[in-house]
Amino acid sequence: MLVGIGMIWGTASSSCGKTATDRAATFERMIKSEKVPDIMFGFYEPDWTCPSSSDMTVAEGVSDWEELLAPLAKKGTVLGSPSMAKQYDEDWLEPFAESISAPWNVTAIHINKPTLAEATKVVEYYVKTYVRTTQLLLIRVYERHILFARHELTHAHPEQTSLGPRICMRP
């Protein structure tokens, strides 16, 4: 079964002008219509500049998450994290995670690395830094096609971070 997943790309607080404003208006119309999505992802690369990304400060992201996405979690929506452009060099997501009241359920990762070894480093970073329990990682890749990875932490071995064969490469 294929399921579409919504993402609020950016909001009116993004500096990306009309693109962000138009996309935010679409999201707000959906919410006002009382349609509650099953899954909704946070912002598209708020740690990178316009026009390709949503370009938001951490404070703007927290404010918009609390106003727009946290209420959806209270209605049963599964939340996905904002996806970072800087991959394992990111410096946006941790202060964001520490400041929101409704944590995400799925960690979104963008990878633009030329090899499986480099892609694995990115995934390992996110697992080590953000995955606290058994959680799905949604991965979007540019150089290779990694469909998904699932990392399972057990209470007996919370230090485990190796993904090994759980990363699925497709040409």
C-alpha positions in Angstrom: 0.0 0.0 0.0 1.3 3.4 -0.9 0.4 6.3 1.4 1.0 10.0 0.7 2.6 11.9 3.5 2.0 15.6 4.0 4.7 18.0 5.0 4.4 21.6 5.9 7.2 22.9 3.8 7.6 26.2 5.6 5.4 28.8 7.1 4.7 32.5 6.9 7.7 33.1 9.3 10.0 31.6 6.6 12.0 34.2 4.7 11.2 32.4 1.4 8.4 34.7 0.4 5.4 33.7 -1.7 6.4 30.0 -1.9 6.3 29.6 1.8 3.3 31.8 2.2 1.3 29.9 -0.4 2.2 26.5 1.1 1.4 27.7 4.6 -2.0 28.9 3.4 -2.7 25.5 1.9 -1.9 23.8 5.2 -4.1 26.3 7.1 -7.0 25.6 4.8 -6.7 21.9 5.4 -6.7 22.3 9.1 -9.6 24.7 9.1 -11.6 22.2 7.1 -11.3 19.8 10.1 -9.3 17.3 8.1 -6.8 15.7 10.5 -4.0 14.0 8.6 -2.8 10.6 9.8 0.8 11.7 9.3 2.3 15.2 8.9 6.0 16.1 8.6 7.6 19.3 9.8 9.5 21.8 7.8 11.6 21.1 4.7 15.2 21.9 5.4 14.8 24.8 7.7 18.6 24.9 8.1 19.2 25.9 4.5 18.5 29.0 2.5 15.7 29.8 0.0 14.5 29.1 -2.6 15.2 25.4 -2.3 14.6 25.1 1.4 12.4 26.8 4.0 15.1 28.8 5.8 13.8 29.2 9.3 15.4 30.1 12.6 15.1 27.5 15.4 12.8 30.0 17.3 10.6 30.4 14.2 10.4 26.6 13.9 9.5 26.0 17.5 6.8 28.7 17.4 5.3 27.3 14.2 5.5 23.7 15.4 3.7 24.6 18.6 1.1 26.5 16.8 0.5 24.3 13.8 1.8 20.7 14.4 1.6 20.1 18.2 -2.3 20.5 18.1 -2.4 17.8 15.4 -0.5 15.4 17.7 -3.2 15.9 20.3 -5.7 14.8 17.6 -3.8 11.6 16.9 -1.6 12.7 14.0 1.8 11.0 13.8 4.4 13.7 13.5 7.6 13.6 11.4 10.6 15.7 12.2 11.8 18.6 10.1 14.4 17.3 7.6 17.8 18.8 7.6 19.9 19.8 4.6 23.2 19.8 6.5 22.9 16.1 7.3 25.3 15.1 10.1 26.7 18.7 10.2 23.3 20.0 11.2 23.0 22.4 14.2 19.3 23.1 14.0 17.4 20.0 15.1 18.8 19.5 18.6 17.9 22.9 20.0 14.5 22.6 18.2 13.9 19.1 19.8 14.7 20.5 23.3 12.2 23.3 22.9 9.0 21.6 21.6 6.2 20.2 23.6 5.1 17.5 21.1 8.0 15.4 20.0 8.1 13.8 16.6 7.4 10.1 16.0 9.3 9.6 12.8 12.8 11.1 12.1 13.1 12.4 8.5 16.6 12.3 7.0 17.9 13.8 3.8 21.1 12.3 2.4 23.2 13.6 -0.4 26.3 11.3 -0.2 27.9 9.4 -3.0 28.5 6.1 -1.2 26.7 3.7 1.1 29.5 4.3 3.7 28.9 8.1 3.7 25.1 7.6 3.8 25.4 5.1 6.7 27.4 7.8 8.6 24.5 10.2 8.2 21.9 7.6 9.3 24.1 6.5 12.3 24.4 10.2 13.4 20.6 10.6 13.4 20.0 7.2 15.2 22.6 8.1 17.9 21.4 11.6 18.3 17.6 11.5 17.9 16.1 8.0 18.0 15.1 7.3 21.6 12.9 4.2 21.1 11.9 1.9 18.2 11.2 4.4 15.5 10.9 4.5 11.7 13.5 6.7 9.9 12.2 8.2 6.7 15.1 8.8 4.4 15.2 10.8 1.2 18.4 10.3 -0.8 19.8 12.1 -3.8 22.9 10.2 -4.9 21.6 6.7 -4.3 18.1 5.4 -3.5 17.8 4.3 0.1 14.1 3.4 0.5 14.0 3.2 4.3 15.8 2.1 7.4 14.4 0.9 10.6 16.5 1.0 13.7 15.4 -0.9 16.7 16.8 0.0 20.1 16.2 -2.4 22.8 16.1 -1.7 26.5 18.9 -4.2 27.0 21.2 -2.5 24.4 20.4 1.2 24.1 23.9 1.9 23.0 23.4 -0.1 19.8 23.6 2.1 16.7 24.7 -0.2 13.9 22.2 -0.4 11.0 24.1 -2.9 8.9 21.8 -4.7 6.5 18.8 -2.7 7.6 19.7 -0.1 5.0 18.2 -1.1 1.7 20.0 0.2 -1.4 18.2 0.3 -4.8 19.8 1.4 -8.1 
